[in-house]
Amino acid sequence: MTKISQFSAKRLNSLDPNGTVFAEYTALANKHKAVNLGQGFPTLHVADFIRKNAAEAIAHESLGHQYTRSEGHVKLVNALAKYYSPKIGRELNPLNEIMTTVGASEAIYSTIQALVDPDDEVILMQPYYDSYPASISLAGGKPVIVSLKPKANGVSSSDWRLDIAELKKAITSKTKIIMINNPNNPIGKVWSRDELMQVADIAKEHDLLVIADEVYETLVYSDSESPMIKFASLPDMYERTITIGSMGKMFGVTGWKIGWVIAPPEITRASWLVHQFLPFSVVTPLQEAGANSLEMAMTNGYFEDTTKTYQKLRDKLMKTLNDVGFHPMKPDGGYFIIANIAPFKVQEDFSAYLTKTVGVTSIPMRAFYQKNSHGEVQHYVRFAFCKDEATLDEAGKRLTEYFTK
């Protein structure tokens, strides 16, 4: 167990001194030369027009190498306003309703730091992305957990449901925010309009804000039971919704680290007051490249083509997992598959076992749950399918050779 310094601030006690589970399993994958289907970084070809836009922006002598506007490069926030205004159903002001950040994680962190006081409560729906509780705890707030639960013998991410009575019960006089992830990481659930409206009605009834993490919004598959519905587009919800987005997820360029906050002006201003003392601004040439790429993607069929590509990769990994005896649940969105590994009756950490013995890395579901609260989902692991076909083929070969011998 790694120890933190005696001089460290007490607020770090809420964090795991070993770092995130993703770093842990990536290191394990590297050590054992495993095929890494744990961490969600794409290995697919980045579209030529995106790479060309990046190269041209970096080569631009007078533009690409200095600070840009702290709240967001003007060309990018204009492009984001053009893209999102029809999706949200209102004309967004790019200069005071959109702020760019160093990835979606900073968007979440800056927003929570701006809105959460000590002892404020923020409701999280587990499984959740692991930066949520960390960001809340570092602000002095309290994460309050409500669980999504799969129905018996469920086969799809849509089989995971929220118990609205449990959500209502979790609300107290200290509750300030509900966080929702759509599509959900790790399960790939795409929330239906009815489900979203139930959450929205509760937020309005109790005068709560909603942080809607929608970074996988462009990856919703043709066989999804529900379309992608932006939370801010729901009736009377724009004024109390903070939308989080990601260029890394949108274009498969996670190393660019560009995210954004979309919210009413008073909220984006509050988030910016924090943001200005973190990175101040986001890397200029990549914001320029992102703006140009988004403008092109709105008309060149990029989003439709990419979704089809990912759906084929999803189906490929689903078949492999089914063939070797896993019980995967088909995701309606995102680029992860969770699989039930209970039939294998492995006593140790299954993801570690799989990495060391089979040479394929997954992530244990405990990474997405409050400590000691993951119950029966301890029998699930998460695989990423945002990989090129050769990588998925090699993973499939190793899994098949081991589990069908």
C-alpha positions as CSV (number, residue, x, y, z in Angstrom):
1,M,0.0,0.0,0.0
2,T,1.4,3.4,-1.0
3,K,1.5,6.0,1.7
4,I,0.9,9.7,1.3
5,S,3.1,12.3,2.9
6,Q,2.6,13.3,6.5
7,F,2.5,16.9,5.1
8,S,-0.4,16.2,2.8
9,A,-3.7,17.9,3.3
10,K,-6.4,15.9,5.1
11,R,-8.8,16.2,2.2
12,L,-6.5,13.7,0.3
13,N,-7.6,11.0,2.8
14,S,-10.8,10.6,0.7
15,L,-8.6,9.5,-2.2
16,D,-6.9,6.1,-2.9
17,P,-3.2,6.7,-2.3
18,N,-2.5,4.1,-5.0
19,G,-4.2,6.2,-7.7
20,T,-6.9,5.1,-10.0
21,V,-7.7,1.5,-10.8
22,F,-7.1,2.3,-14.5
23,A,-3.5,3.2,-13.9
24,E,-3.1,0.0,-11.8
25,Y,-4.4,-2.3,-14.5
26,T,-2.6,-0.5,-17.4
27,A,0.6,-1.1,-15.5
28,L,-0.3,-4.7,-15.0
29,A,-1.2,-5.1,-18.7
30,N,2.2,-3.7,-19.7
31,K,4.0,-5.9,-17.2
32,H,2.4,-9.1,-18.6
33,K,2.2,-7.9,-22.2
34,A,-1.5,-8.3,-22.2
35,V,-4.0,-7.0,-24.7
36,N,-5.4,-4.0,-22.9
37,L,-9.2,-3.9,-23.2
38,G,-9.3,-2.2,-19.8
39,Q,-8.6,1.4,-20.4
40,G,-10.9,3.3,-22.8
41,F,-8.4,4.9,-25.1
42,P,-9.2,4.2,-28.8
43,T,-6.6,2.6,-31.1
44,L,-8.6,3.2,-34.2
45,H,-7.4,5.4,-37.1
46,V,-8.1,9.1,-36.4
47,A,-9.8,10.5,-39.5
48,D,-7.6,12.2,-42.0
49,F,-9.4,15.5,-41.8
50,I,-9.0,15.7,-38.1
51,R,-5.3,15.0,-38.2
52,K,-4.9,17.5,-41.0
53,N,-6.7,20.2,-39.1
54,A,-4.4,19.6,-36.1
55,A,-1.2,19.7,-38.2
56,E,-2.3,22.9,-39.9
57,A,-3.3,24.6,-36.6
58,I,0.1,23.8,-35.1
59,A,1.9,25.0,-38.2
60,H,0.1,28.4,-38.1
61,E,2.8,30.7,-36.9
62,S,0.7,33.5,-35.5
63,L,-2.2,31.4,-34.0
64,G,-1.1,28.2,-32.6
65,H,1.4,28.7,-29.9
66,Q,0.1,31.3,-27.4
67,Y,-2.7,31.6,-24.9
68,T,-6.2,31.9,-26.2
69,R,-9.4,33.2,-24.5
70,S,-9.6,31.7,-21.0
71,E,-13.3,30.8,-21.3
72,G,-12.7,29.0,-24.6
73,H,-11.2,29.7,-28.0
74,V,-13.8,31.8,-29.9
75,K,-13.8,29.6,-33.0
76,L,-14.5,26.5,-30.9
77,V,-17.2,27.9,-28.7
78,N,-18.9,29.2,-31.8
79,A,-18.8,25.7,-33.4
80,L,-20.1,24.1,-30.2
81,A,-23.0,26.6,-30.1
82,K,-23.9,25.8,-33.7
83,Y,-23.8,22.1,-33.0
84,Y,-25.6,22.0,-29.7
85,S,-28.3,24.7,-30.1
86,P,-30.6,22.5,-32.1
87,K,-30.0,19.5,-29.9
88,I,-30.8,21.5,-26.7
89,G,-33.6,23.4,-28.4
90,R,-32.4,27.0,-27.7
91,E,-30.0,29.4,-29.2
92,L,-26.8,29.2,-27.1
93,N,-24.7,32.2,-26.5
94,P,-21.1,30.9,-27.2
95,L,-19.5,33.6,-25.2
96,N,-21.2,33.1,-21.9
97,E,-23.0,29.7,-22.0
98,I,-20.1,27.6,-23.1
99,M,-16.6,27.1,-21.5
100,T,-13.9,24.8,-22.7
101,T,-11.8,22.8,-20.2
102,V,-8.8,20.5,-20.1
103,G,-10.9,17.4,-20.8
104,A,-14.3,16.5,-19.4
105,S,-12.7,15.6,-16.1
106,E,-11.7,19.2,-15.5
107,A,-15.2,20.3,-16.6
108,I,-16.6,18.2,-13.8
109,Y,-14.0,19.2,-11.3
110,S,-14.3,23.0,-11.9
111,T,-18.1,22.8,-11.9
112,I,-18.2,20.9,-8.6
113,Q,-15.6,23.2,-7.0
114,A,-17.7,26.2,-8.1
115,L,-21.1,24.8,-6.8
116,V,-20.5,22.5,-3.9
117,D,-19.9,23.8,-0.4
118,P,-18.7,21.7,2.6
119,D,-21.4,19.3,3.6
120,D,-23.5,19.8,0.5
121,E,-24.8,16.4,-0.8
122,V,-24.5,15.3,-4.4
123,I,-26.4,12.3,-5.6
124,L,-24.5,9.8,-7.8
125,M,-26.0,6.9,-9.6
126,Q,-23.6,3.9,-9.4
127,P,-22.0,2.5,-11.4
128,Y,-20.3,5.9,-12.0
129,Y,-17.1,7.3,-13.5
130,D,-14.6,7.3,-10.7
131,S,-13.8,11.1,-10.9
132,Y,-17.3,12.0,-9.6
133,P,-16.9,11.1,-5.9
134,A,-13.3,12.3,-5.8
135,S,-14.3,15.7,-7.2
136,I,-17.1,16.0,-4.7
137,S,-15.0,14.9,-1.7
138,L,-12.2,17.4,-2.6
139,A,-14.8,20.2,-2.5
140,G,-15.9,19.1,1.0
141,G,-19.2,17.7,-0.3
142,K,-20.7,14.3,0.4
143,P,-21.4,11.8,-2.3
144,V,-24.8,10.1,-1.8
145,I,-25.2,6.8,-3.7
146,V,-28.2,5.5,-5.5
147,S,-27.8,2.3,-7.5
148,L,-28.8,1.3,-10.9
149,K,-29.8,-2.3,-10.8
150,P,-30.0,-5.0,-13.5
151,K,-33.1,-7.0,-13.8
152,A,-32.8,-10.8,-13.4
153,N,-31.3,-12.4,-16.5
154,G,-30.9,-9.1,-18.2
155,V,-29.0,-9.1,-21.5
156,S,-28.8,-5.4,-22.4
157,S,-27.7,-2.1,-20.8
158,S,-31.4,-1.1,-20.9
159,D,-32.1,-3.8,-18.4
160,W,-30.4,-1.6,-15.7
161,R,-33.0,0.6,-14.0
162,L,-33.1,3.3,-11.5
163,D,-35.5,2.9,-8.5
164,I,-37.2,6.3,-8.4
165,A,-38.4,5.6,-4.9
166,E,-34.7,5.1,-3.8
167,L,-33.7,8.4,-5.5
168,K,-36.5,10.3,-3.7
169,K,-35.5,8.7,-0.4
170,A,-31.9,9.9,-0.9
171,I,-32.8,13.5,-1.0
172,T,-32.3,15.6,2.1
173,S,-32.3,19.3,3.0
174,K,-28.5,19.2,2.1
175,T,-29.0,17.8,-1.4
176,K,-27.8,20.3,-4.1
177,I,-27.0,18.3,-7.2
178,I,-28.0,15.1,-9.0
179,M,-25.3,13.7,-11.4
180,I,-26.4,11.6,-14.4
181,N,-24.2,9.9,-17.0
182,N,-25.8,9.3,-20.4
183,P,-24.8,7.0,-22.0
184,N,-23.5,5.5,-18.9
185,N,-19.9,4.4,-18.4
186,P,-19.4,1.4,-17.7
187,I,-22.7,-0.2,-18.6
188,G,-23.6,1.7,-21.8
189,K,-27.1,2.5,-20.7
190,V,-28.9,5.1,-22.8
191,W,-31.6,6.7,-20.7
192,S,-35.2,6.7,-22.0
193,R,-37.2,10.0,-22.1
194,D,-39.5,8.6,-19.3
195,E,-36.5,7.9,-17.1
196,L,-35.0,11.3,-17.7
197,M,-38.3,13.0,-17.0
198,Q,-38.6,11.3,-13.7
199,V,-35.2,12.6,-12.6
200,A,-36.0,16.1,-14.0
201,D,-39.3,16.2,-12.1
202,I,-37.5,15.4,-8.9
203,A,-34.9,18.1,-9.6
204,K,-37.6,20.7,-10.1
205,E,-39.6,19.6,-7.1
206,H,-36.6,20.0,-4.8
207,D,-34.9,22.9,-6.6
208,L,-31.8,20.9,-7.5
209,L,-29.2,21.2,-10.2
210,V,-28.3,18.4,-12.5
211,I,-24.9,17.7,-13.9
212,A,-25.4,15.7,-17.1
213,D,-22.2,14.0,-18.2
214,E,-22.9,13.2,-21.9
215,V,-19.4,12.6,-23.2
216,Y,-20.5,9.4,-25.1
217,E,-23.5,11.2,-26.8
218,T,-22.3,10.6,-30.4
219,L,-22.0,6.8,-29.8
220,V,-25.6,5.6,-29.5
221,Y,-26.3,2.5,-31.7
222,S,-29.0,1.8,-34.2
223,D,-30.5,-0.9,-32.1
224,S,-30.7,1.2,-28.9
225,E,-34.1,1.0,-27.2
226,S,-33.9,4.8,-26.7
227,P,-32.4,7.7,-28.7
228,M,-29.9,10.1,-27.2
229,I,-31.9,12.9,-25.4
230,K,-29.9,15.8,-24.0
231,F,-31.0,16.5,-20.4
232,A,-30.9,20.2,-20.9
233,S,-33.5,19.8,-23.7
234,L,-36.2,18.6,-21.3
235,P,-39.0,21.0,-20.4
236,D,-37.9,23.7,-18.0
237,M,-34.5,22.0,-17.3
238,Y,-32.0,24.2,-19.2
239,E,-31.8,26.7,-16.3
240,R,-30.8,24.0,-13.8
241,T,-28.7,21.7,-16.1
242,I,-24.9,21.7,-16.5
243,T,-23.9,19.7,-19.6
244,I,-20.5,18.1,-19.8
245,G,-19.0,17.2,-23.2
246,S,-15.7,15.8,-24.6
247,M,-13.8,16.2,-27.8
248,G,-11.7,13.2,-26.9
249,K,-14.8,11.0,-27.0
250,M,-16.4,12.8,-30.0
251,F,-13.4,12.4,-32.3
252,G,-11.4,9.5,-30.7
253,V,-8.6,11.9,-29.6
254,T,-8.4,11.4,-25.9
255,G,-4.9,12.8,-25.7
256,W,-6.1,16.2,-26.9
257,K,-7.8,16.7,-23.5
258,I,-10.6,19.1,-24.5
259,G,-13.9,19.2,-22.8
260,W,-16.6,21.7,-22.2
261,V,-19.3,23.0,-19.9
262,I,-22.7,24.2,-21.3
263,A,-24.9,25.9,-18.8
264,P,-26.7,29.2,-18.0
265,P,-24.3,32.2,-17.9
266,E,-24.2,32.4,-14.1
267,I,-23.1,28.8,-13.8
268,T,-20.5,28.9,-16.5
269,R,-19.2,32.1,-14.9
270,A,-18.9,30.3,-11.6
271,S,-17.1,27.3,-13.2
272,W,-14.8,29.7,-15.0
273,L,-13.8,31.4,-11.7
274,V,-12.2,28.1,-10.8
275,H,-11.0,27.2,-14.2
276,Q,-9.0,30.4,-14.6
277,F,-6.7,29.3,-11.7
278,L,-6.2,25.8,-12.9
279,P,-5.1,25.7,-16.6
280,F,-6.3,29.3,-17.3
281,S,-6.9,28.3,-20.9
282,V,-6.9,25.1,-23.0
283,V,-4.3,24.3,-25.7
284,T,-4.8,26.8,-28.5
285,P,-4.0,24.8,-31.7
286,L,-6.1,21.8,-30.7
287,Q,-9.1,24.0,-29.9
288,E,-8.6,25.5,-33.4
289,A,-8.3,22.1,-34.9
290,G,-11.3,20.9,-32.9
291,A,-13.5,23.8,-34.2
292,N,-12.6,23.1,-37.8
293,S,-13.1,19.4,-37.3
294,L,-16.6,19.9,-35.7
295,E,-17.6,22.2,-38.6
296,M,-16.7,19.5,-41.1
297,A,-18.1,16.6,-39.1
298,M,-21.5,18.3,-39.1
299,T,-21.8,17.9,-42.8
300,N,-19.4,15.0,-43.9
301,G,-21.2,12.1,-42.3
302,Y,-18.4,11.5,-39.7
303,F,-20.6,10.9,-36.8
304,E,-22.9,8.4,-38.6
305,D,-19.9,6.5,-40.1
306,T,-18.1,6.4,-36.7
307,T,-21.1,5.1,-34.9
308,K,-21.5,2.3,-37.5
309,T,-17.8,1.4,-37.1
310,Y,-18.1,1.2,-33.3
311,Q,-21.3,-0.9,-33.5
312,K,-19.5,-3.5,-35.6
313,L,-16.6,-3.6,-33.1
314,R,-19.2,-3.9,-30.3
315,D,-20.8,-6.8,-32.0
316,K,-17.5,-8.5,-32.7
317,L,-16.4,-8.4,-29.0
318,M,-19.9,-9.4,-27.9
319,K,-19.7,-12.6,-30.1
320,T,-16.2,-13.4,-28.7
321,L,-17.3,-13.0,-25.1
322,N,-20.5,-15.1,-25.7
323,D,-18.5,-17.8,-27.5
324,V,-16.0,-18.3,-24.7
325,G,-18.7,-18.5,-21.9
326,F,-18.9,-15.0,-20.6
327,H,-22.3,-13.4,-20.1
328,P,-21.9,-10.0,-21.7
329,M,-24.7,-7.3,-21.6
330,K,-25.1,-5.5,-24.9
331,P,-24.5,-1.7,-24.5
332,D,-26.8,0.7,-26.3
333,G,-24.1,3.4,-26.3
334,G,-20.5,4.2,-25.4
335,Y,-17.6,1.9,-26.1
336,F,-17.6,-0.5,-23.2
337,I,-19.1,-4.0,-22.5
338,I,-19.7,-5.4,-19.1
339,A,-19.7,-9.2,-18.7
340,N,-20.8,-11.5,-15.9
341,I,-17.9,-13.8,-15.0
342,A,-19.6,-15.7,-12.2
343,P,-19.6,-18.9,-14.2
344,F,-15.8,-19.1,-14.0
345,K,-15.7,-19.3,-10.2
346,V,-12.3,-17.6,-10.0
347,Q,-11.7,-16.7,-6.4
348,E,-9.1,-14.0,-6.8
349,D,-9.5,-10.6,-8.6
350,F,-10.7,-11.9,-12.0
351,S,-9.3,-8.9,-14.0
352,A,-5.9,-9.5,-12.5
353,Y,-6.2,-13.3,-13.2
354,L,-7.3,-12.6,-16.7
355,T,-4.3,-10.3,-17.3
356,K,-1.7,-12.6,-15.8
357,T,-3.1,-15.9,-17.0
358,V,-4.8,-15.2,-20.3
359,G,-3.1,-12.0,-21.4
360,V,-6.2,-9.9,-21.8
361,T,-7.0,-7.0,-19.5
362,S,-10.4,-5.9,-18.2
363,I,-11.4,-3.6,-15.4
364,P,-13.2,-4.9,-12.3
365,M,-16.7,-3.3,-11.6
366,R,-15.6,-2.3,-8.1
367,A,-13.9,0.7,-9.8
368,F,-17.3,2.2,-10.5
369,Y,-18.8,1.6,-7.1
370,Q,-18.6,3.0,-3.6
371,K,-16.2,0.9,-1.5
372,N,-17.9,-2.2,-0.1
373,S,-21.2,-1.4,-1.9
374,H,-20.8,-3.3,-5.2
375,G,-22.5,-6.5,-3.9
376,E,-23.5,-8.9,-6.7
377,V,-21.9,-6.8,-9.4
378,Q,-18.5,-8.0,-8.1
379,H,-19.1,-10.7,-10.7
380,Y,-18.9,-8.2,-13.6
381,V,-15.9,-6.8,-15.4
382,R,-15.7,-4.1,-18.1
383,F,-14.1,-4.5,-21.5
384,A,-13.4,-1.7,-24.0
385,F,-14.1,-2.2,-27.7
386,C,-12.8,1.1,-28.9
387,K,-9.9,-0.8,-30.5
388,D,-8.8,-1.7,-34.0
389,E,-9.9,-5.0,-35.3
390,A,-6.4,-6.5,-35.1
391,T,-6.4,-5.8,-31.3
392,L,-9.8,-7.3,-30.8
393,D,-8.8,-10.3,-32.9
394,E,-5.7,-10.9,-30.8
395,A,-7.8,-10.6,-27.6
396,G,-10.4,-13.0,-29.0
397,K,-7.6,-15.5,-30.0
398,R,-6.2,-15.5,-26.4
399,L,-9.6,-15.8,-24.8
400,T,-10.7,-18.6,-27.1
401,E,-7.5,-20.6,-26.7
402,Y,-7.7,-20.4,-22.9
403,F,-11.4,-20.8,-22.2
404,T,-12.3,-23.4,-24.9
405,K,-9.3,-25.7,-24.5
